[in-house]
Amino acid sequence: MLDTPLCDFGLTLNGSKLLKEMEGLYRELESRGLNFRPHGWLSDCWFCPDGVPGFAIPFYLVHPRLMRLEKAHMLEIDGNSTEARAKLLRHETAHALANAYRLHLKQSWRRRFGRASKAYPESYLPRPYSRNYVLHLDHWYAQSHPAEDWAETFSVWLDPNSRWRENYRDWPAIKKLNYVDELMKEIAGTTPPVRSKKQVDSISTLRITLREYYAEKQTRLQLDLPRFHEQQLRQIFPAAGGNKNETAAHFIRRLRREAINTVARWTSESRYRIHLTIEDMIRHCEEMNLHAAHDREQTKIALIASLVMLYMGSLRSGTSRLAI
């Protein structure tokens, strides 16, 4: 199965739960008076091409076995739950709607968000406590690019449960939300000038195998990987060797799943990247012959707290940036 090209799986949105979730998205748009229905197609990831009033959806989301493989290889699924998919559908709809109505060409749009034509960076350094941007997707994604700032702001505006007027009333980001509200009232009931049904990199055209797909994703996530210094590891595992002390490597292996889940929840970091950092820790602990102290609970707290600080610290210092 891993050596099968993606185009040979015969996958389609028809009959999938995603198609029903798209219909739910259309109802949200209709409730706001918008005469716009983005089209969707399967590809290798979530994306909306420039100029296209529609968006791509990851192929694995339409088949439970492919979802299990994605989880096994990447340790998480981008759109695993109904709530997560709803967020992503709104986000991509924002891009598609901007293309359909050419919103990014408006001077008022540029004054609020910047130029959509600005080149996308390979990575970005977020400011986690900034109130100039809304919070919607993980990784403070609104801060990555003007087009993503727009998409995240629109998503919060569209979400019927966001209570954006109340939750953002004391944030500078409320100005962007009010702008979106005004802009959507302007285009409500109008037909979008761009109505293309173009599909870019549709699953039916992708010759890459499943194995190559995973290898490419994993390689990309290995860039700028945060690592512990020797002294930091000795602070977490200060005990001397001996039969009564568990080796640090064994201790980390036992807590690997809990550590990955906890650190991912607190930092919004990729589980696969956290897994790689932990593997690197294990190798160094074995080389240094480190051992855990008798107080296992305190050692667990020190381990997880150190991982959280490692990732948050690398973001604040700029030594590690979030990939686009």
N, C-alpha and C positions, 0 to 999 in steps of 0.2 A: 504493500500500500504506500509506503514512503517513497518508492521510486516511480509512482504514478504521476504523470503531469496533471496539473490542476484542471486543465481543460477537459480531461478524460473522465472526470467524476460525474459529469452530467448534472451538475447542481443548478437549481433554479429557486427563485423566490416563491413561485407558485405553490400554494398549499402549505406554506410555512407560517409559523407564528409571527415572523417578522412582517409578513404581508398584513396581518391583522393589526400589528402595532403601527404600521404605516397608516392604516385607516384611522387609528386613534389620533395620530399626528394630524391628519387631514381635518378631523373634527375640531382639534384645537385651533387650527388656522381659520376654519370656517366660523368658529365662535368669536373670533376677532375681526370678522368681516373681510378677511383676506381671500381674494379670488386667485389663489396660487396653490398648486399641488405638485411638489417636486417628484420626479421619477427616481426610482432606485434600481440598482443592479449589483450583482455580486462581483467582487474583485478580491485582492489579497489584503486590503485594509480599508479603514474608513477614510474617505477623502472626497472632496468636491473639486473638480477641475475648473480652471479659469474659464469663465464665459459660459459654463454649462449650468442650466437651472435644475440640476439633479445631483445625486451623489452615489458613491460606491459603498457597499457594505461587505465586511469580511465574510468570505465563503463559509468558514467553519461554523457560523452561527445558524446555518440551516440544517445541520446534521449532528445528532448527539455523539456519534463516534468521533467525528472531527473535532467537536468541542472537547472531548476527553483527551484527544491527542494534543490539542493546543495547551490544555492545562498541564499535561504531563511534560511537555517540552519547554513551556514558557512559565509554568507555575501559576498562571492566571489567564483569564479570558477578558479581552477588551469588549465588554458588553455582556457580561455573564448573567446579569439579572434583568428583570423587566424594567426596574428603575434606572439601571445603568444604560440600557439601550434607549430608553426614553430621552435621557440627557443627550446621548450622542445623536439621536435622530433630530432633536431640536437644534443642536449645534450645526450639523451639516445642512439642515434646512435654512439656517441663517445665511450660510455661504451661497446656497442655491438661489435664495430669494434676492440677495444682493446682485447676483448675476442676472437674474430674470428681469429686474427693474433697473439695472445699472446704477445701483445706489452709490457705489463707491466713486462715481464720477461727480457726485454732488459736492459743491463747496462746503455746504453745511455738514456733510458726512465727514469730510476731510478735517474740518475744524474740530470735530469731536473725537475722531479716532486716529487721524493721520492718513498717510497715503497707503492705499492698498497695494500700490505698485512697488513699494519698498521691498527690497530683496529679503527673502526669508533667511535668517541665520541658521547655521547648523545646530546651534544650541543657544540657550538664553539663561540669564542669571535672574531669577525671580526675587522679589521682595515680599516675603510671606505675610508681613503685617501691613502692607499698603492697602489703603481704603480707596484708592483711585480706580480700582478695578473690582468687578463683581467676582464672586466665587461660585463656580458651577462645576466644571470638570476638575479633575485632580491636577496637581503640578502648577497651580496658579496660572493656568494656561492663557488667561486673558492678557497676561503680560508679555507673551511671546512675540506678538506682531499686531499691527493695527487691525488686520482682517480678523484675527482671533479675538481681539478686544470686542469688535463688533459682534462676532458670532456668540460669544459668551454673554454679552449684554442682552442681545436679542433672546437668547435661550431663557434667561432669567425672566425677562418680560413675558415670554410666551407661556411659561410654566404656570398652570392655573393654581398651583399650590405654593408659589414662591413668596407671596405677600411682599413684593418688592418695595412698595411704597413705605411700608412699615419697617422692614428689615434694613433698608438702605437709606432711610431718611436723614441720618447724620453722617453719611459717607459722601465724599466728593463724587463718587460713582453715580449718585442719584441724578446728576445732570445728564449723564449719558442715557440712563433709563428713561428719563422724561423726554429726551430727544427721540428715542426709539418710539415711544408712545405717540408723540406728535407725528412722526414720519409715517407710522403705520396707519394713522387716521387719514393721512393724505392719499395713500395708495389704496385704501380699503375700497373694495368693489370694482377696482380697475383691472383690466386685463394686462398681464405683463408683456412687454414688447419682445422679449426673448423667450421663445417657446420650443427650442430645440430638444429633441429626445436622444441626443448623442450619448453614447456610453464609452468611456475611456477605460482601457485595460480591463475589459469585461472578462469574466472567468473563462468564457469560451475561447479566448485568444491567448491565455497564459500557458506557455509550454514548460514553465519551471516546475520541477517535481516538488512533492511535499517535503522531501528531505532537504532540498536546496532552499526551499522557503524558510524552514526552521533554522538552517545554518546561517542564512543571511540575517535573520532577526537577532539571533544570539550574538553574532559577530558585532553587530551595531551596538548592542547593549554593553559590550565589554570596554568601550572607549571611556577613558577618564575614570576608571574604577577606583573609588576610595579604598585605601588600605591602611592598616594599623602599623604603627612603628613598634619596634621591639620593646621600648620602655612602656608603651601603652598596654601591651599584652602582659607584661610582668605585673602591672598594677591590677589587672583583672584577675590574674592567676598567680598570686604571690607565694603559694605554698611550696615547700620543698618536696622533692620526690620521695617515694617510698610506697610500700604496699598499702598503707592506710589512706593514701591520697589518690583520688581518681585523676587520671590524666586529663589535662585540659582539652585535648582533642576529643576524647570520649565524652566529656561533659558537653562540649559544643554540639556534637552529633546528636546527643539525646534531646537537646533543646532546639535543634535546628528549625523544625516546623513552627514551633511557638515563637521563636525569635523572628523568623521571616514575617509571619503574620502581624506581630506586634509592631515591628519596625515599619512595615509597609503602611500600617494604619496611621502611625504617628507622623510619617514623613511623606506619604504619597509616592514613595520611591517604587520602582519596578521590583517585583519579587525576585525576578531572575538576577538582577544586579545585586540584590542583598544576598542571594544564594552564592553568587560568585565571591563576594567579600568574605562570607563565612567559610567557603572552601579555602580561600587564601589564609584565613586565620588558622584553620585546622592544620594546614601544611606548616606554617611557621611555628605553631605550638608544638608540633611533633619534632621539628628540627631543634627547638630550644628545650625540649623535654620539660615543658611546663605542667604544673599540676594545680587542681582546684583546691580551695580551702575546704574545711569540714562543713562550714555553714553554706549549704547548697542554695538556699533561698537568697542570701545576700550576694552570692556569686552570680546567680541568675539575673538579679537586678542590675548588678554591675555590668554584666555582659550586654544586656538589652539596652541599658542606658548609654553605654559606650557606642553601640551601633547607631542609635538615634543621633547622638551628638556628632558622630563621624560624618553622617550624611548631611545633617543640618549645618554643621560647621563648614563642610566643603562647599555648600551652596553660598553661605554668607561670605566666605573668603574668595569665592570666584574660582577656586581650583577645580570645582566640578560644576558643570552646567547641565541643565535639562535639555535633552535632545528634542528637536522639533519632529 
